[in-house]
């Protein structure tokens, strides 16, 4: 017995926005780092280690977190990160 299977794409984009990538910094010597925990299991373990390594090298580090991994980061959070950081590391882990 075969059934027709219908797959639905939940994204609202009819034509995705294409944005140019930001240029990488020439140096990270004076960079301010942001670590974004998207709230997936063990992502904080990864970020804890990254923070430890960055701080041992003298870099300022700010930590941020999303409420749930399944939602977009609120605009206010993204704006705050953009104001406070030069480089962002986002944790994706399970």
VMD Tcl script that draws the C-alpha trace (Angstrom):
set ca {
  {0.00 0.00 0.00}
  {1.46 3.36 -0.97}
  {0.25 6.72 0.19}
  {1.05 10.13 -1.17}
  {3.24 12.00 1.21}
  {3.04 15.79 1.43}
  {5.96 17.65 2.99}
  {5.46 21.20 4.16}
  {8.25 23.73 4.56}
  {7.56 25.75 7.74}
  {9.74 28.69 6.70}
  {7.84 31.80 5.62}
  {10.42 32.79 3.03}
  {9.25 32.92 -0.54}
  {12.55 34.42 -1.61}
  {15.28 34.17 1.05}
  {17.23 37.33 1.72}
  {20.81 37.04 0.55}
  {23.25 39.07 2.61}
  {26.94 39.60 2.06}
  {29.13 38.07 4.73}
  {30.92 40.46 7.02}
  {34.64 40.66 6.54}
  {36.73 38.76 9.03}
  {38.75 40.94 11.39}
  {42.37 41.46 10.39}
  {43.39 40.53 13.94}
  {41.76 39.28 17.12}
  {44.29 41.00 19.38}
  {41.87 43.59 20.79}
  {38.64 41.73 19.96}
  {35.71 41.53 22.35}
  {34.16 38.07 22.20}
  {30.54 37.09 22.69}
  {29.50 33.52 23.39}
  {25.90 32.71 22.50}
  {24.35 29.62 24.08}
  {21.32 28.66 22.00}
  {20.19 26.32 24.79}
  {20.91 22.95 23.24}
  {22.19 20.17 25.45}
  {25.90 20.49 26.32}
  {26.36 23.70 24.35}
  {27.30 25.40 27.61}
  {30.10 22.85 28.13}
  {31.62 23.86 24.79}
  {31.24 27.57 25.59}
  {32.72 27.16 29.07}
  {35.90 25.76 27.51}
  {36.02 28.45 24.81}
  {35.58 31.14 27.48}
  {38.38 29.65 29.56}
  {40.75 29.64 26.57}
  {39.86 33.18 25.50}
  {40.20 34.63 29.00}
  {43.55 32.90 29.48}
  {44.72 34.84 26.43}
  {43.45 38.13 27.87}
  {40.30 38.57 25.78}
  {37.15 40.11 27.26}
  {34.24 37.67 26.99}
  {30.48 38.25 27.34}
  {28.02 35.37 27.65}
  {24.51 35.39 26.19}
  {21.73 32.81 25.96}
  {18.54 32.24 24.04}
  {15.49 31.02 25.94}
  {15.08 27.99 23.63}
  {17.05 26.70 20.67}
  {13.90 26.42 18.55}
  {13.23 30.16 18.45}
  {15.11 33.03 16.88}
  {17.13 35.26 19.17}
  {15.12 38.35 20.06}
  {16.07 41.49 18.14}
  {17.07 43.23 21.38}
  {19.52 40.43 22.19}
  {21.05 40.52 18.70}
  {21.44 44.30 18.92}
  {23.06 44.04 22.34}
  {25.52 41.43 21.08}
  {26.34 43.62 18.05}
  {27.05 46.61 20.32}
  {29.16 44.71 22.83}
  {31.14 42.24 20.70}
  {33.46 42.09 17.73}
  {33.38 38.31 17.32}
  {30.60 35.87 18.29}
  {30.80 32.13 18.84}
  {27.48 30.31 18.82}
  {27.21 26.91 20.52}
  {25.48 24.16 18.58}
  {25.72 20.87 20.43}
  {23.74 17.85 21.53}
}
mol new
graphics top color blue
foreach p $ca { graphics top sphere $p radius 0.5 }
foreach p [lrange $ca 0 end-1] q [lrange $ca 1 end] { graphics top cylinder $p $q radius 0.2 }
display resetview
